[in-house]
Amino acid sequence: MSRPSRLGAALTAASTPLPEEIWDELESHVPAAEHWLEPPAE
């Protein structure tokens, strides 16, 4: 929080329900694992 006065807006945003469809939409923007995960330790 940059200012205490922002707490109310942050709590409101955090309690806003998300539609189920959002997860599929977000998943479509995640790069393939080989592009962002570290290789397994040997």
PDB file of N, H, CA, C and O in Angstrom:
ATOM      1  N   MET A   1       0.832  -1.176   0.000  1.00  0.00           N
ATOM      2  CA  MET A   1       0.000   0.000   0.000  1.00  0.00           C
ATOM      3  C   MET A   1       0.878   1.240   0.000  1.00  0.00           C
ATOM      4  O   MET A   1       1.765   1.392   0.840  1.00  0.00           O
ATOM      5  N   SER A   2       0.624   2.096  -0.925  1.00  0.00           N
ATOM      6  H   SER A   2      -0.097   1.973  -1.607  1.00  0.00           H
ATOM      7  CA  SER A   2       1.378   3.345  -0.963  1.00  0.00           C
ATOM      8  C   SER A   2       0.796   4.388  -0.010  1.00  0.00           C
ATOM      9  O   SER A   2       1.506   5.275   0.462  1.00  0.00           O
ATOM     10  N   ARG A   3      -0.498   4.272   0.265  1.00  0.00           N
ATOM     11  H   ARG A   3      -1.075   3.551  -0.119  1.00  0.00           H
ATOM     12  CA  ARG A   3      -1.157   5.199   1.192  1.00  0.00           C
ATOM     13  C   ARG A   3      -2.287   4.466   1.907  1.00  0.00           C
ATOM     14  O   ARG A   3      -2.980   3.654   1.294  1.00  0.00           O
ATOM     15  N   PRO A   4      -2.478   4.741   3.185  1.00  0.00           N
ATOM     16  CA  PRO A   4      -3.595   4.115   3.903  1.00  0.00           C
ATOM     17  C   PRO A   4      -4.956   4.399   3.256  1.00  0.00           C
ATOM     18  O   PRO A   4      -5.873   3.585   3.362  1.00  0.00           O
ATOM     19  N   SER A   5      -5.084   5.522   2.604  1.00  0.00           N
ATOM     20  H   SER A   5      -4.339   6.183   2.519  1.00  0.00           H
ATOM     21  CA  SER A   5      -6.366   5.876   1.983  1.00  0.00           C
ATOM     22  C   SER A   5      -6.739   4.942   0.834  1.00  0.00           C
ATOM     23  O   SER A   5      -7.886   4.945   0.386  1.00  0.00           O
ATOM     24  N   ARG A   6      -5.795   4.152   0.357  1.00  0.00           N
ATOM     25  H   ARG A   6      -4.864   4.150   0.721  1.00  0.00           H
ATOM     26  CA  ARG A   6      -6.066   3.234  -0.746  1.00  0.00           C
ATOM     27  C   ARG A   6      -6.603   1.887  -0.270  1.00  0.00           C
ATOM     28  O   ARG A   6      -7.002   1.060  -1.091  1.00  0.00           O
ATOM     29  N   LEU A   7      -6.621   1.655   1.029  1.00  0.00           N
ATOM     30  H   LEU A   7      -6.297   2.327   1.696  1.00  0.00           H
ATOM     31  CA  LEU A   7      -7.040   0.367   1.571  1.00  0.00           C
ATOM     32  C   LEU A   7      -8.467   0.007   1.165  1.00  0.00           C
ATOM     33  O   LEU A   7      -8.722  -1.129   0.766  1.00  0.00           O
ATOM     34  N   GLY A   8      -9.381   0.934   1.257  1.00  0.00           N
ATOM     35  H   GLY A   8      -9.174   1.857   1.580  1.00  0.00           H
ATOM     36  CA  GLY A   8     -10.777   0.660   0.898  1.00  0.00           C
ATOM     37  C   GLY A   8     -10.923   0.179  -0.534  1.00  0.00           C
ATOM     38  O   GLY A   8     -11.628  -0.796  -0.793  1.00  0.00           O
ATOM     39  N   ALA A   9     -10.270   0.848  -1.456  1.00  0.00           N
ATOM     40  H   ALA A   9      -9.697   1.641  -1.245  1.00  0.00           H
ATOM     41  CA  ALA A   9     -10.345   0.449  -2.864  1.00  0.00           C
ATOM     42  C   ALA A   9      -9.702  -0.915  -3.081  1.00  0.00           C
ATOM     43  O   ALA A   9     -10.196  -1.714  -3.876  1.00  0.00           O
ATOM     44  N   ALA A  10      -8.611  -1.185  -2.384  1.00  0.00           N
ATOM     45  H   ALA A  10      -8.210  -0.536  -1.738  1.00  0.00           H
ATOM     46  CA  ALA A  10      -7.943  -2.484  -2.522  1.00  0.00           C
ATOM     47  C   ALA A  10      -8.829  -3.610  -1.997  1.00  0.00           C
ATOM     48  O   ALA A  10      -8.899  -4.676  -2.608  1.00  0.00           O
ATOM     49  N   LEU A  11      -9.502  -3.384  -0.876  1.00  0.00           N
ATOM     50  H   LEU A  11      -9.444  -2.518  -0.380  1.00  0.00           H
ATOM     51  CA  LEU A  11     -10.400  -4.402  -0.324  1.00  0.00           C
ATOM     52  C   LEU A  11     -11.596  -4.637  -1.237  1.00  0.00           C
ATOM     53  O   LEU A  11     -12.033  -5.775  -1.409  1.00  0.00           O
ATOM     54  N   THR A  12     -12.116  -3.585  -1.813  1.00  0.00           N
ATOM     55  H   THR A  12     -11.760  -2.661  -1.674  1.00  0.00           H
ATOM     56  CA  THR A  12     -13.228  -3.729  -2.754  1.00  0.00           C
ATOM     57  C   THR A  12     -12.792  -4.539  -3.970  1.00  0.00           C
ATOM     58  O   THR A  12     -13.503  -5.449  -4.397  1.00  0.00           O
ATOM     59  N   ALA A  13     -11.644  -4.218  -4.522  1.00  0.00           N
ATOM     60  H   ALA A  13     -11.067  -3.479  -4.175  1.00  0.00           H
ATOM     61  CA  ALA A  13     -11.143  -4.952  -5.684  1.00  0.00           C
ATOM     62  C   ALA A  13     -10.888  -6.413  -5.346  1.00  0.00           C
ATOM     63  O   ALA A  13     -11.178  -7.294  -6.156  1.00  0.00           O
ATOM     64  N   ALA A  14     -10.352  -6.679  -4.171  1.00  0.00           N
ATOM     65  H   ALA A  14     -10.117  -5.963  -3.514  1.00  0.00           H
ATOM     66  CA  ALA A  14     -10.030  -8.049  -3.780  1.00  0.00           C
ATOM     67  C   ALA A  14     -11.278  -8.888  -3.542  1.00  0.00           C
ATOM     68  O   ALA A  14     -11.225 -10.112  -3.660  1.00  0.00           O
ATOM     69  N   SER A  15     -12.387  -8.261  -3.214  1.00  0.00           N
ATOM     70  H   SER A  15     -12.429  -7.267  -3.118  1.00  0.00           H
ATOM     71  CA  SER A  15     -13.607  -9.017  -2.933  1.00  0.00           C
ATOM     72  C   SER A  15     -14.547  -9.099  -4.134  1.00  0.00           C
ATOM     73  O   SER A  15     -15.625  -9.685  -4.034  1.00  0.00           O
ATOM     74  N   THR A  16     -14.155  -8.526  -5.255  1.00  0.00           N
ATOM     75  H   THR A  16     -13.280  -8.050  -5.337  1.00  0.00           H
ATOM     76  CA  THR A  16     -14.980  -8.580  -6.459  1.00  0.00           C
ATOM     77  C   THR A  16     -14.877  -9.968  -7.076  1.00  0.00           C
ATOM     78  O   THR A  16     -13.774 -10.428  -7.371  1.00  0.00           O
ATOM     79  N   PRO A  17     -16.009 -10.646  -7.279  1.00  0.00           N
ATOM     80  CA  PRO A  17     -15.957 -11.987  -7.871  1.00  0.00           C
ATOM     81  C   PRO A  17     -15.453 -11.932  -9.316  1.00  0.00           C
ATOM     82  O   PRO A  17     -15.754 -10.996 -10.057  1.00  0.00           O
ATOM     83  N   LEU A  18     -14.696 -12.933  -9.693  1.00  0.00           N
ATOM     84  H   LEU A  18     -14.452 -13.694  -9.092  1.00  0.00           H
ATOM     85  CA  LEU A  18     -14.210 -13.054 -11.065  1.00  0.00           C
ATOM     86  C   LEU A  18     -15.058 -14.088 -11.796  1.00  0.00           C
ATOM     87  O   LEU A  18     -15.398 -15.121 -11.220  1.00  0.00           O
ATOM     88  N   PRO A  19     -15.402 -13.829 -13.049  1.00  0.00           N
ATOM     89  CA  PRO A  19     -16.154 -14.836 -13.794  1.00  0.00           C
ATOM     90  C   PRO A  19     -15.266 -16.053 -14.066  1.00  0.00           C
ATOM     91  O   PRO A  19     -14.056 -15.911 -14.246  1.00  0.00           O
ATOM     92  N   GLU A  20     -15.855 -17.227 -14.096  1.00  0.00           N
ATOM     93  H   GLU A  20     -16.837 -17.342 -13.950  1.00  0.00           H
ATOM     94  CA  GLU A  20     -15.090 -18.458 -14.317  1.00  0.00           C
ATOM     95  C   GLU A  20     -14.317 -18.423 -15.639  1.00  0.00           C
ATOM     96  O   GLU A  20     -13.233 -18.997 -15.737  1.00  0.00           O
ATOM     97  N   GLU A  21     -14.865 -17.757 -16.647  1.00  0.00           N
ATOM     98  H   GLU A  21     -15.746 -17.291 -16.568  1.00  0.00           H
ATOM     99  CA  GLU A  21     -14.219 -17.718 -17.967  1.00  0.00           C
ATOM    100  C   GLU A  21     -12.858 -17.031 -17.935  1.00  0.00           C
ATOM    101  O   GLU A  21     -12.041 -17.234 -18.833  1.00  0.00           O
ATOM    102  N   ILE A  22     -12.610 -16.227 -16.916  1.00  0.00           N
ATOM    103  H   ILE A  22     -13.274 -16.062 -16.187  1.00  0.00           H
ATOM    104  CA  ILE A  22     -11.342 -15.488 -16.857  1.00  0.00           C
ATOM    105  C   ILE A  22     -10.143 -16.419 -16.806  1.00  0.00           C
ATOM    106  O   ILE A  22      -9.086 -16.101 -17.352  1.00  0.00           O
ATOM    107  N   TRP A  23     -10.297 -17.582 -16.148  1.00  0.00           N
ATOM    108  H   TRP A  23     -11.155 -17.841 -15.704  1.00  0.00           H
ATOM    109  CA  TRP A  23      -9.162 -18.484 -15.978  1.00  0.00           C
ATOM    110  C   TRP A  23      -8.712 -19.067 -17.308  1.00  0.00           C
ATOM    111  O   TRP A  23      -7.511 -19.189 -17.546  1.00  0.00           O
ATOM    112  N   ASP A  24      -9.652 -19.432 -18.185  1.00  0.00           N
ATOM    113  H   ASP A  24     -10.628 -19.333 -17.992  1.00  0.00           H
ATOM    114  CA  ASP A  24      -9.276 -19.931 -19.509  1.00  0.00           C
ATOM    115  C   ASP A  24      -8.609 -18.831 -20.326  1.00  0.00           C
ATOM    116  O   ASP A  24      -7.630 -19.075 -21.031  1.00  0.00           O
ATOM    117  N   GLU A  25      -9.144 -17.628 -20.225  1.00  0.00           N
ATOM    118  H   GLU A  25      -9.939 -17.430 -19.653  1.00  0.00           H
ATOM    119  CA  GLU A  25      -8.553 -16.498 -20.950  1.00  0.00           C
ATOM    120  C   GLU A  25      -7.126 -16.233 -20.476  1.00  0.00           C
ATOM    121  O   GLU A  25      -6.224 -16.048 -21.293  1.00  0.00           O
ATOM    122  N   LEU A  26      -6.924 -16.215 -19.178  1.00  0.00           N
ATOM    123  H   LEU A  26      -7.657 -16.365 -18.515  1.00  0.00           H
ATOM    124  CA  LEU A  26      -5.580 -15.979 -18.640  1.00  0.00           C
ATOM    125  C   LEU A  26      -4.627 -17.113 -19.009  1.00  0.00           C
ATOM    126  O   LEU A  26      -3.472 -16.870 -19.356  1.00  0.00           O
ATOM    127  N   GLU A  27      -5.110 -18.338 -18.935  1.00  0.00           N
ATOM    128  H   GLU A  27      -6.049 -18.536 -18.653  1.00  0.00           H
ATOM    129  CA  GLU A  27      -4.278 -19.500 -19.268  1.00  0.00           C
ATOM    130  C   GLU A  27      -3.774 -19.419 -20.710  1.00  0.00           C
ATOM    131  O   GLU A  27      -2.667 -19.869 -21.007  1.00  0.00           O
ATOM    132  N   SER A  28      -4.570 -18.857 -21.592  1.00  0.00           N
ATOM    133  H   SER A  28      -5.469 -18.492 -21.352  1.00  0.00           H
ATOM    134  CA  SER A  28      -4.165 -18.759 -22.998  1.00  0.00           C
ATOM    135  C   SER A  28      -2.995 -17.793 -23.193  1.00  0.00           C
ATOM    136  O   SER A  28      -2.375 -17.787 -24.257  1.00  0.00           O
ATOM    137  N   HIS A  29      -2.688 -16.986 -22.195  1.00  0.00           N
ATOM    138  H   HIS A  29      -3.191 -16.990 -21.331  1.00  0.00           H
ATOM    139  CA  HIS A  29      -1.588 -16.020 -22.299  1.00  0.00           C
ATOM    140  C   HIS A  29      -0.308 -16.468 -21.584  1.00  0.00           C
ATOM    141  O   HIS A  29       0.699 -15.760 -21.607  1.00  0.00           O
ATOM    142  N   VAL A  30      -0.350 -17.631 -20.956  1.00  0.00           N
ATOM    143  H   VAL A  30      -1.168 -18.206 -20.937  1.00  0.00           H
ATOM    144  CA  VAL A  30       0.827 -18.138 -20.241  1.00  0.00           C
ATOM    145  C   VAL A  30       1.754 -18.809 -21.247  1.00  0.00           C
ATOM    146  O   VAL A  30       1.297 -19.652 -22.019  1.00  0.00           O
ATOM    147  N   PRO A  31       3.031 -18.468 -21.264  1.00  0.00           N
ATOM    148  CA  PRO A  31       3.955 -19.123 -22.197  1.00  0.00           C
ATOM    149  C   PRO A  31       4.170 -20.583 -21.804  1.00  0.00           C
ATOM    150  O   PRO A  31       3.922 -20.974 -20.663  1.00  0.00           O
ATOM    151  N   ALA A  32       4.626 -21.365 -22.746  1.00  0.00           N
ATOM    152  H   ALA A  32       4.828 -21.047 -23.672  1.00  0.00           H
ATOM    153  CA  ALA A  32       4.922 -22.776 -22.483  1.00  0.00           C
ATOM    154  C   ALA A  32       5.975 -22.877 -21.377  1.00  0.00           C
ATOM    155  O   ALA A  32       6.852 -22.022 -21.258  1.00  0.00           O
ATOM    156  N   ALA A  33       5.873 -23.931 -20.575  1.00  0.00           N
ATOM    157  H   ALA A  33       5.161 -24.626 -20.672  1.00  0.00           H
ATOM    158  CA  ALA A  33       6.742 -24.101 -19.406  1.00  0.00           C
ATOM    159  C   ALA A  33       8.228 -24.048 -19.763  1.00  0.00           C
ATOM    160  O   ALA A  33       9.029 -23.532 -18.984  1.00  0.00           O
ATOM    161  N   GLU A  34       8.599 -24.566 -20.910  1.00  0.00           N
ATOM    162  H   GLU A  34       7.948 -24.985 -21.543  1.00  0.00           H
ATOM    163  CA  GLU A  34      10.028 -24.567 -21.253  1.00  0.00           C
ATOM    164  C   GLU A  34      10.585 -23.160 -21.469  1.00  0.00           C
ATOM    165  O   GLU A  34      11.800 -22.970 -21.507  1.00  0.00           O
ATOM    166  N   HIS A  35       9.711 -22.192 -21.607  1.00  0.00           N
ATOM    167  H   HIS A  35       8.723 -22.346 -21.576  1.00  0.00           H
ATOM    168  CA  HIS A  35      10.160 -20.810 -21.796  1.00  0.00           C
ATOM    169  C   HIS A  35      10.305 -20.036 -20.500  1.00  0.00           C
ATOM    170  O   HIS A  35      10.855 -18.934 -20.495  1.00  0.00           O
ATOM    171  N   TRP A  36       9.816 -20.600 -19.391  1.00  0.00           N
ATOM    172  H   TRP A  36       9.370 -21.494 -19.394  1.00  0.00           H
ATOM    173  CA  TRP A  36       9.919 -19.836 -18.141  1.00  0.00           C
ATOM    174  C   TRP A  36      10.311 -20.658 -16.930  1.00  0.00           C
ATOM    175  O   TRP A  36      10.606 -20.081 -15.884  1.00  0.00           O
ATOM    176  N   LEU A  37      10.327 -21.965 -17.022  1.00  0.00           N
ATOM    177  H   LEU A  37      10.088 -22.434 -17.872  1.00  0.00           H
ATOM    178  CA  LEU A  37      10.749 -22.782 -15.889  1.00  0.00           C
ATOM    179  C   LEU A  37      12.225 -23.121 -15.997  1.00  0.00           C
ATOM    180  O   LEU A  37      12.748 -23.300 -17.097  1.00  0.00           O
ATOM    181  N   GLU A  38      12.885 -23.206 -14.877  1.00  0.00           N
ATOM    182  H   GLU A  38      12.460 -23.060 -13.984  1.00  0.00           H
ATOM    183  CA  GLU A  38      14.284 -23.631 -14.841  1.00  0.00           C
ATOM    184  C   GLU A  38      14.345 -25.115 -15.194  1.00  0.00           C
ATOM    185  O   GLU A  38      13.423 -25.861 -14.863  1.00  0.00           O
ATOM    186  N   PRO A  39      15.402 -25.552 -15.851  1.00  0.00           N
ATOM    187  CA  PRO A  39      15.519 -26.988 -16.124  1.00  0.00           C
ATOM    188  C   PRO A  39      15.672 -27.759 -14.814  1.00  0.00           C
ATOM    189  O   PRO A  39      16.178 -27.218 -13.831  1.00  0.00           O
ATOM    190  N   PRO A  40      15.238 -29.011 -14.797  1.00  0.00           N
ATOM    191  CA  PRO A  40      15.368 -29.805 -13.568  1.00  0.00           C
ATOM    192  C   PRO A  40      16.828 -29.946 -13.147  1.00  0.00           C
ATOM    193  O   PRO A  40      17.725 -30.008 -13.987  1.00  0.00           O
ATOM    194  N   ALA A  41      17.050 -29.995 -11.842  1.00  0.00           N
ATOM    195  H   ALA A  41      16.321 -29.944 -11.160  1.00  0.00           H
ATOM    196  CA  ALA A  41      18.411 -30.203 -11.326  1.00  0.00           C
ATOM    197  C   ALA A  41      18.856 -31.623 -11.650  1.00  0.00           C
ATOM    198  O   ALA A  41      18.052 -32.555 -11.643  1.00  0.00           O
ATOM    199  N   GLU A  42      20.115 -31.772 -11.927  1.00  0.00           N
ATOM    200  H   GLU A  42      20.768 -31.014 -11.933  1.00  0.00           H
ATOM    201  CA  GLU A  42      20.627 -33.108 -12.261  1.00  0.00           C
ATOM    202  C   GLU A  42      21.195 -33.793 -11.062  1.00  0.00           C
ATOM    203  O   GLU A  42      21.668 -34.924 -11.163  1.00  0.00           O
TER     204      GLU A  42
END
